Amino acid sequence: MTNDPQPEAPSGLCGICCIAGLGNPGTRYEATPHNFGFWVLDELGKRHSIRISKTEGAALTGAGKIRDRDVVLVKPRTFMNNSGAGINGVLQVRKLTHQDLIVVYDELDLPWTALRIKENGSAAGHNGVKSIIAALKTDVFVRVRVGIHPGHPVNDAAEYVLAPIEREMKEDVGEMVSYTADAVESIVAEGAVKAMAKFNRRARGIQKEEE
């Protein structure tokens, strides 16, 4: 038996990871781009046998493990622009902080099929993220941003994100949800920095790096 020191855990790991997916409740919004966060949470729940069914304040939650780490999956029960209330409530009840939070959401500023992981930053006009920043009083939390811009001019952003996904884009949804779930699993297991290196990607056919 040796006394060799154990390797350090990867930096930037959350304690118990609170993974929140943003979306709007109700069948009216199920097939809209603004519900991408919900779709990814459903995929993670399916993969890891976590039922997101417990009512916890203004959110639905489910607890379990991903890559042998404790997680709680969170779907706010409010509409998008009040997402922070449900997420902050879960963090407080479970004595977690913004450093334990991973938020998955759609990003109209990124082209379709792009994915970006960030550790902080502004809301960039996203009302759900704006609500979270206001509720937590910090913009420091991991975000997984899924590009939903269709590649043609969008005259009314609110109308676009709340309308069903365009027919020609539907065939990409399954791959995008699966890829994003893989990215979240990597963040849980290895931390955001390593996950960025592995999963940040440009949209198909785009050579210039998106912000």
Secondary structure, DSSP 8 states (H G I E B T S, - for coil): ----------TT--SSEEEEE----SGGGTTSGGGHHHHHHHHHHHHTT----EE-SSEEEEEEEETTEEEEEEEESS-GGGHHHHHHHHHHHTT--GGGEEEEEEEEEEETT-EEEEEE---TT-HHHHHHHHHHT--EEEEEEEEEE-SS--S-HHHHHTS---GGGHHHHHHHHHHHHHHHHHHHHH-HHHHHHHH-B--TT--S---
